[in-house]
Amino acid sequence: MLDHTSFIGREKEYGDIQQLLGQVECRLLTLVGPGGIGKTRLALQAGALLHNQFARGSFVAYLQPLRSSEFFVSAVADALGIALTGQEPPLIQLAHYLGDKEALLILDNFEHLLDAAEQLTTLLTAAPRIKYLVTSREALNLREEWLYPVTGLTFPTDGAMAQNSDAVQLFHERAQRVYPDFALDKEEEAVIQICRLVEGMPLALELAAAWRKMLNCQEIADEIQGGLDFLTTRLRNVSERHHSIQTVFDQTWQRLQGREQAVFKRLSVFRGGVCETRR
């Protein structure tokens, strides 16, 4: 599950996460955002950097492969490297084990296991020195939960320097992997256009950069403007849910209730997006 590509940007987000988890009251922090926005990479990076700030370090439970919340406890136990073999219910055994420990537990991709939130509440109560950093496409809606929305990487606005943009840096680094002769100064305007079109979404930028071996950046930008179906990958070791932006959107759409889908269908008629006004 490790990603061996370089981690770019997110200094502000990491600082915010460190500051929030440093508060005694914050024991459950959920990084919320759409698929492909970089929640997992951010959580793993934060866990690695904060590892030494917890007596027992940090651990990662990857929840995405789980089909049911009934496997939640065993996934956490596996992440901790412990076996639950006693006669008591697994949740009680896990709660007893964590009771006097101090550690950071990263629970990655919680959105499809929201039924397990009640089990997480039990663990929060039983082990007051354990903190949880969760990634999810939607909030867990627990009283103890603190929310941190994750958005795209910074990208150039009017007058901003492209070299100072995390989105541009990510595209540049990934494009050079597939096209060593790529020169940002020769295609800077088109790269900025790409970053704006995808609003700094890391997955979209990586998928777009992979096309540089076949197309120049202006052609990539034109394709994206024609539709996000263009953003796909054939890499064998990329998870199926990240094979295309369309797949990410489809997964998010399927999680919406019928009434929510109806609202978004009506909003789609506005070509310029939707703005909120307050009095």
Secondary structure, DSSP 8 states (H G I E B T S, - for coil): ----S-----HHHHHHHHHHHTSTT--EEEEE--TTSSHHHHHHHHHHHHGGGSTT-EEEEE-TT-SSGGGHHHHHHHHHT----SSS-HHHHHHHHHTT--EEEEEE--GGGGGGHHHHHHHHHH-TTEEEEEEESS----TTEEEEE--------TT--GGG-HHHHHHHHHHHHH-TT--HHHHHHHHHHHHHHTTT-HHHHHHHHHGGGTS-HHHHHHHHHH-GGG-B---TTS-GGGSBHHHHHHHHHHHS-HHHHHHHHHHTT-TT-------
